[in-house]
Amino acid sequence: MSEGKKAELLKRYREEARLVAAKEEAGSIADSDRTRFIVALRDLISKDVIPPDVAFRFIEQVERCGLLISQAFALISDLLE
């Protein structure tokens, strides 16, 4: 993946983390937020940024409430750096 594309994804996921964190703080997380997170992971898998098993672990942790969606987006951002 080119550095420009990686920087674009990094910016996008940092912004997602910020927006979702605000929703989490307000207690207004919806199923659509979880769906958006899963779609983002599918995009990263298709671009060979993360392997499917890593994406699956992120989803498991979010579904079990062991990881906030905002934290998951932040971790994805860390992987892109």
C-alpha positions as CSV (number, residue, x, y, z in Angstrom):
1,M,0.0,0.0,0.0
2,S,1.3,3.4,-0.9
3,E,2.3,5.9,1.9
4,G,-0.4,8.3,0.6
5,K,-3.1,5.7,0.9
6,K,-1.9,4.7,4.3
7,A,-1.9,8.3,5.5
8,E,-5.5,8.7,4.1
9,L,-6.6,5.6,6.0
10,L,-4.8,6.7,9.2
11,K,-6.6,10.1,9.1
12,R,-10.0,8.4,8.4
13,Y,-9.6,5.9,11.3
14,R,-8.4,8.6,13.8
15,E,-11.5,10.6,12.9
16,E,-13.8,7.6,13.3
17,A,-12.2,6.9,16.7
18,R,-12.9,10.5,17.7
19,L,-16.5,10.4,16.5
20,V,-17.3,7.1,18.1
21,A,-15.7,8.1,21.4
22,A,-18.1,11.0,21.6
23,K,-21.0,8.7,20.9
24,E,-19.8,6.2,23.5
25,E,-19.4,9.0,26.1
26,A,-23.0,10.1,25.3
27,G,-24.2,6.5,25.5
28,S,-25.6,6.7,22.0
29,I,-23.8,3.8,20.2
30,A,-26.0,2.1,17.7
31,D,-25.8,-1.1,15.7
32,S,-24.9,1.0,12.7
33,D,-21.7,2.0,14.5
34,R,-20.7,-1.6,15.0
35,T,-21.6,-2.3,11.3
36,R,-19.5,0.6,10.2
37,F,-16.6,-0.8,12.2
38,I,-16.9,-4.2,10.7
39,V,-17.1,-2.7,7.2
40,A,-13.9,-0.8,7.9
41,L,-12.2,-4.1,9.0
42,R,-13.4,-5.8,5.8
43,D,-11.8,-2.9,3.8
44,L,-8.5,-3.3,5.6
45,I,-8.5,-7.1,5.0
46,S,-9.2,-6.6,1.3
47,K,-6.3,-4.2,1.1
48,D,-4.0,-6.7,2.9
49,V,-3.4,-4.2,5.8
50,I,-4.5,-6.7,8.5
51,P,-5.1,-10.5,8.3
52,P,-8.6,-11.9,8.8
53,D,-7.7,-13.4,12.2
54,V,-6.7,-10.1,13.6
55,A,-9.9,-8.5,12.3
56,F,-11.9,-11.4,13.8
57,R,-10.3,-10.8,17.2
58,F,-11.2,-7.1,17.1
59,I,-14.8,-8.0,16.3
60,E,-14.9,-10.5,19.1
61,Q,-13.5,-8.0,21.7
62,V,-16.0,-5.3,20.6
63,E,-18.9,-7.8,20.7
64,R,-18.0,-9.0,24.2
65,C,-17.7,-5.4,25.3
66,G,-14.0,-6.0,26.1
67,L,-13.0,-3.2,23.8
68,L,-14.8,0.0,22.9
69,I,-15.2,0.7,19.2
70,S,-13.3,3.9,19.6
71,Q,-10.4,1.9,21.2
72,A,-10.5,-0.6,18.3
73,F,-10.3,2.3,15.8
74,A,-7.4,3.7,17.7
75,L,-5.6,0.4,17.6
76,I,-6.2,0.1,13.9
77,S,-4.7,3.6,13.5
78,D,-1.7,2.4,15.5
79,L,-1.3,-0.6,13.1
80,L,-1.3,1.8,10.2
81,E,1.5,3.9,11.6
